[in-house]
Amino acid sequence: MSSRSLGPTLIAVGFGIIVIPFLVMFVLAIGPLGWALLGGAVIVLGIVVSLRESTGYGDVNRTNRTNCDDCGARIDADADTCEYCGAAR
């Protein structure tokens, strides 16, 4: 007798017997517009996942920032001078 158990195979076959008819009914009932919407949703999901996995997504510098009193540029709140116009703070 083989060392591989028949249990997982029977479970998978049973699952397939239950799920496959529902998948066939879904495929037949969704229609062309449904497929277009489903495909669009998958594309949007793929874009979102790709953007979240891209390098630098979570590396945003979140230091406190304020506006320079002279030129209005966004600078670090603890900066002594404005990096754009050179004004002392």
VOTI-281968 format. One record per residue (C-alpha): x, y, z. Coordinates in Angstrom, 1 decimal. Example, Ala and Ser with C-alpha at 12.3 -4.5 7.8 and 13.67 -1.06 7.14 Angstrom:
     px     py     pz
   12.3   -4.5    7.8
   13.7   -1.1    7.1
# end
This chain:
     px     py     pz
    0.0    0.0    0.0
    1.3    3.5   -0.8
    2.3    5.9    2.0
    0.0    8.6    0.6
   -3.4    8.9    2.2
   -6.6    8.8    0.2
   -8.3   11.3    2.6
   -7.1   14.6    1.1
   -7.9   13.4   -2.4
  -11.4   12.5   -1.5
  -11.9   15.8    0.3
  -10.7   17.7   -2.8
  -13.0   15.6   -5.1
  -15.9   16.3   -2.8
  -15.2   20.0   -2.7
  -15.0   20.0   -6.5
  -18.3   18.2   -6.8
  -19.9   20.9   -4.6
  -18.2   24.0   -6.1
  -17.9   23.2   -9.9
  -21.7   23.4  -10.6
  -22.0   26.8   -8.8
  -19.0   28.1  -10.9
  -20.6   26.9  -14.1
  -23.9   28.6  -13.2
  -22.0   31.8  -12.3
  -20.2   31.8  -15.6
  -23.4   31.3  -17.6
  -25.4   33.9  -15.6
  -22.9   36.7  -15.4
  -23.2   37.8  -19.1
  -20.8   40.1  -21.0
  -21.3   43.2  -18.9
  -20.7   41.2  -15.8
  -17.4   39.9  -17.2
  -16.4   43.4  -18.1
  -17.1   44.6  -14.6
  -15.4   41.6  -13.0
  -12.3   42.1  -15.2
  -12.3   45.9  -14.4
  -12.5   45.1  -10.7
   -9.6   42.7  -10.9
   -7.5   45.3  -12.8
   -8.2   47.9  -10.2
   -7.3   45.5   -7.4
   -4.1   44.6   -9.2
   -3.1   48.3   -9.6
   -3.8   48.9   -5.9
   -1.8   45.9   -4.8
    1.1   46.8   -7.1
    1.2   50.4   -5.8
    1.1   49.2   -2.2
    4.0   46.8   -2.8
    6.1   49.3   -4.7
    9.2   50.5   -3.0
    8.9   53.7   -1.1
    5.1   53.4   -0.4
    5.5   53.3    3.4
    8.7   55.3    3.5
    7.1   58.7    3.5
    8.8   61.2    5.8
    6.2   62.2    8.3
    8.1   64.9   10.2
    6.2   67.9   11.4
    6.2   70.6    8.7
    5.1   74.3    8.7
    5.0   77.2    6.3
    7.9   79.6    6.1
    6.8   83.1    7.3
    8.6   84.8    4.4
    8.1   82.7    1.3
    5.3   80.3    2.4
    7.3   77.1    1.4
    6.7   73.9    3.4
    9.7   73.4    5.7
   10.5   71.3    8.8
    9.0   72.7   11.9
   12.3   72.6   13.8
   14.4   74.2   11.0
   16.4   77.3   12.0
   16.3   78.7    8.4
   14.1   78.2    5.4
   15.8   75.9    2.9
   14.2   77.8    0.0
   14.6   81.5    0.7
   17.2   81.3    3.6
   15.1   83.4    6.0
   15.9   82.9    9.7
   13.0   81.6   11.8
# end
